[in-house]
């Protein structure tokens, strides 16, 4: 297993987020975590990259228990293996596209000079289908192009793992499919292990080798896309079909 989440518990005051969550992520696969808003998907991602430590449990990356890491340099060495595509791309408006892509590279690899960083930035932008845009500012790009720039930045330092946080949020169906195809293409070209969180079941079915559903702080089912599509679990079936009828109840107002 490339990454193991072992019986994770995480509370924020009275808010119980993770309640014994366990999940194994295999080397080279794309694992997608699905679940309702506020169920703890993003909290899970922050545990995987060591930005949060669980109240209880372990996160093991490449055989290293990062929850027990005391030395910041040891933790940084593990974090350096990850590339992260943020939900809103998280580009710096004041920087050019090229400098946005090179930004993380300059910080993660101290031996990379400015000219080399710019060259790598152009290469990674070309890899995500963007040519001759390194001089532009983010405000001059479409939503889909911003996602691509964010992805180019995520892969600039050649990570072993890529994390996708809601990669198709805010995009129209056609642009979303372009991003899905890009995720699949990069998976093949870079041979990376990917972890995605999404509400978009079309995207989840297309990009995933396996899908896991997080509900009430635990993973309640893990399976291939076909297994999830044909699941007999009523909670998973209700979520993937988007039905209001089923065991999952959604409060429309705070007082309901």
Legacy VTK file of the C-alpha trace (Angstrom):
# vtk DataFile Version 3.0
C-alpha trace
ASCII
DATASET POLYDATA
POINTS 256 float
0.000 0.000 0.000
1.299 3.470 -0.861
-0.806 5.270 1.771
-2.632 3.872 4.772
-5.120 5.751 6.946
-5.511 3.703 10.105
-8.455 4.288 12.459
-8.329 8.098 12.300
-10.232 10.225 14.798
-10.388 14.014 14.565
-12.618 16.390 16.504
-12.801 20.173 16.384
-14.326 21.005 19.747
-17.779 19.391 19.838
-17.678 18.768 16.081
-16.768 15.112 15.493
-15.366 14.857 11.968
-13.411 11.620 11.587
-14.602 8.733 13.731
-12.425 5.721 13.054
-11.725 6.318 9.377
-9.525 3.707 7.686
-8.520 3.519 4.030
-5.731 1.870 2.025
-4.556 3.543 -1.187
-2.661 1.337 -3.605
0.420 2.356 -5.510
-0.420 3.716 -8.973
-4.195 3.896 -8.559
-6.637 6.786 -8.572
-8.692 6.636 -5.397
-11.695 8.956 -5.206
-13.335 9.804 -1.894
-16.978 10.803 -2.117
-19.396 12.015 0.545
-21.727 14.830 1.500
-20.745 18.421 2.160
-18.987 18.810 5.497
-18.431 15.073 5.966
-14.674 15.471 6.408
-13.228 14.851 2.935
-10.969 17.903 3.015
-9.961 17.122 6.606
-8.941 13.676 5.375
-6.746 15.209 2.664
-5.033 17.462 5.196
-4.197 14.407 7.283
-2.728 12.621 4.267
-0.258 15.453 3.603
0.486 16.036 7.272
-1.167 19.451 7.610
-3.319 18.029 10.412
-2.560 15.384 12.999
-5.311 13.043 14.171
-6.474 12.901 17.774
-6.027 9.169 17.397
-4.814 6.841 14.646
-1.990 6.794 12.121
-1.222 8.015 8.615
1.452 5.940 6.879
3.027 7.143 3.636
5.571 4.881 1.938
5.982 2.985 5.185
6.593 6.134 7.247
4.208 6.995 10.069
3.922 10.745 9.509
1.726 11.222 12.588
4.736 10.264 14.699
7.197 12.500 12.832
8.793 14.926 15.283
11.379 16.439 12.949
9.969 19.070 10.578
12.527 18.141 7.917
11.350 14.516 7.959
7.742 15.633 7.562
8.706 18.066 4.803
10.473 15.254 2.913
7.191 13.313 2.846
5.113 16.378 1.971
7.469 17.049 -0.933
6.162 13.833 -2.524
2.723 15.424 -2.985
1.297 17.740 -5.597
-1.994 19.447 -4.721
-4.634 20.799 -7.081
-6.781 23.124 -5.003
-10.515 23.463 -5.525
-10.296 27.026 -6.810
-6.853 26.579 -8.433
-5.506 29.057 -5.797
-3.412 31.043 -8.255
-1.647 34.254 -7.287
-3.362 37.053 -9.213
-0.278 39.287 -9.120
1.985 36.676 -10.728
2.097 35.559 -14.327
0.992 32.049 -15.248
4.613 30.975 -15.629
5.593 32.369 -12.237
2.570 30.689 -10.655
3.734 27.313 -11.930
7.353 27.971 -10.964
6.447 29.307 -7.502
6.203 25.969 -5.725
9.129 24.554 -7.669
11.428 27.309 -6.430
10.326 26.660 -2.848
10.474 22.857 -2.966
13.684 22.466 -4.931
16.247 24.966 -3.738
18.798 23.919 -6.379
16.549 25.010 -9.258
17.500 28.393 -10.677
15.136 30.944 -12.209
15.848 30.073 -15.847
15.437 26.345 -15.159
12.227 26.990 -13.202
10.788 28.972 -16.116
11.738 26.206 -18.559
10.125 23.536 -16.388
7.025 25.722 -16.008
6.654 25.931 -19.801
7.124 22.152 -20.102
4.457 21.395 -17.497
2.050 23.906 -19.020
2.505 22.175 -22.386
1.868 18.831 -20.692
-1.586 20.057 -19.586
-2.333 21.463 -23.032
-1.400 25.109 -22.486
1.118 26.703 -24.859
2.421 30.276 -24.942
0.371 31.414 -21.945
3.165 31.743 -19.376
3.201 35.551 -19.784
-0.539 35.938 -19.081
-2.119 36.762 -15.716
-4.735 34.437 -14.125
-7.454 37.051 -14.720
-6.994 36.542 -18.456
-7.784 32.814 -18.248
-11.020 30.849 -18.297
-11.992 28.656 -15.362
-10.829 25.518 -17.132
-7.491 27.092 -18.033
-6.956 28.125 -14.414
-7.519 24.522 -13.347
-4.902 23.425 -15.870
-2.414 25.983 -14.585
-3.067 24.759 -11.051
-2.413 21.219 -12.216
0.794 22.251 -13.994
1.969 23.800 -10.735
1.026 20.631 -8.823
3.204 18.450 -11.079
6.090 20.902 -11.555
8.283 19.246 -8.897
7.441 15.751 -10.229
5.539 14.440 -7.193
4.831 10.787 -6.499
1.282 11.609 -5.398
-1.271 14.078 -6.762
-4.236 15.217 -4.699
-7.278 16.657 -6.481
-9.680 18.686 -4.339
-12.975 18.934 -6.267
-11.218 19.145 -9.663
-14.375 19.880 -11.696
-16.174 22.258 -9.317
-17.432 25.394 -11.074
-16.864 24.045 -14.577
-19.413 23.302 -17.284
-19.877 19.631 -18.297
-17.696 19.852 -21.404
-14.820 21.582 -19.616
-15.206 19.145 -16.728
-14.730 16.258 -19.123
-11.597 17.897 -20.520
-10.192 18.028 -16.971
-11.191 14.395 -16.386
-9.393 13.341 -19.566
-6.356 15.330 -18.471
-6.295 13.580 -15.080
-6.411 10.196 -16.814
-3.709 11.233 -19.297
-1.363 12.441 -16.558
-1.949 9.247 -14.616
-0.654 7.271 -17.591
2.222 9.589 -18.507
3.538 10.252 -14.998
2.673 6.921 -13.325
1.546 8.719 -10.180
-0.790 7.695 -7.385
-3.788 10.022 -7.209
-6.330 10.849 -4.514
-9.399 12.885 -5.451
-12.383 14.176 -3.514
-15.485 15.154 -5.436
-19.272 15.445 -5.448
-19.288 14.925 -9.214
-20.165 11.272 -9.787
-19.627 11.570 -13.556
-16.056 12.600 -12.823
-15.633 9.992 -10.078
-16.754 7.167 -12.359
-14.472 8.304 -15.173
-11.175 8.954 -13.391
-11.230 6.368 -10.597
-9.819 2.907 -10.196
-11.627 2.702 -6.875
-14.126 4.856 -4.993
-14.595 5.150 -1.225
-17.577 6.769 0.500
-17.088 8.711 3.717
-20.161 8.933 5.934
-20.422 9.976 9.584
-16.665 9.926 9.982
-16.023 6.464 8.546
-15.487 4.821 5.181
-18.659 2.781 4.708
-17.809 1.224 1.331
-14.853 0.875 -1.039
-15.102 -0.598 -4.511
-14.418 -0.316 -8.212
-16.581 2.057 -10.224
-18.796 -0.839 -11.292
-19.160 -2.072 -7.724
-20.179 1.401 -6.561
-22.643 1.789 -9.440
-24.356 -1.475 -8.487
-23.973 -1.218 -4.716
-26.583 -2.633 -2.395
-25.594 -0.236 0.397
-28.592 2.109 0.743
-26.469 5.053 1.917
-24.047 4.781 -0.995
-26.837 4.137 -3.503
-28.736 7.224 -2.366
-25.639 9.407 -2.652
-24.494 8.242 -6.085
-27.990 8.505 -7.565
-28.607 11.911 -5.991
-31.951 10.906 -4.537
-33.660 12.757 -1.694
-35.306 9.473 -0.725
-33.266 7.189 1.490
-31.567 6.898 4.880
-29.485 10.085 4.470
-31.513 13.050 5.674
-30.514 16.582 4.716
-31.625 19.538 6.814
-32.551 22.484 4.626
-32.690 24.859 7.572
-30.760 25.009 10.820
-33.896 24.503 12.935
-35.229 21.460 11.069
LINES 1 257
256 0 1 2 3 4 5 6 7 8 9 10 11 12 13 14 15 16 17 18 19 20 21 22 23 24 25 26 27 28 29 30 31 32 33 34 35 36 37 38 39 40 41 42 43 44 45 46 47 48 49 50 51 52 53 54 55 56 57 58 59 60 61 62 63 64 65 66 67 68 69 70 71 72 73 74 75 76 77 78 79 80 81 82 83 84 85 86 87 88 89 90 91 92 93 94 95 96 97 98 99 100 101 102 103 104 105 106 107 108 109 110 111 112 113 114 115 116 117 118 119 120 121 122 123 124 125 126 127 128 129 130 131 132 133 134 135 136 137 138 139 140 141 142 143 144 145 146 147 148 149 150 151 152 153 154 155 156 157 158 159 160 161 162 163 164 165 166 167 168 169 170 171 172 173 174 175 176 177 178 179 180 181 182 183 184 185 186 187 188 189 190 191 192 193 194 195 196 197 198 199 200 201 202 203 204 205 206 207 208 209 210 211 212 213 214 215 216 217 218 219 220 221 222 223 224 225 226 227 228 229 230 231 232 233 234 235 236 237 238 239 240 241 242 243 244 245 246 247 248 249 250 251 252 253 254 255
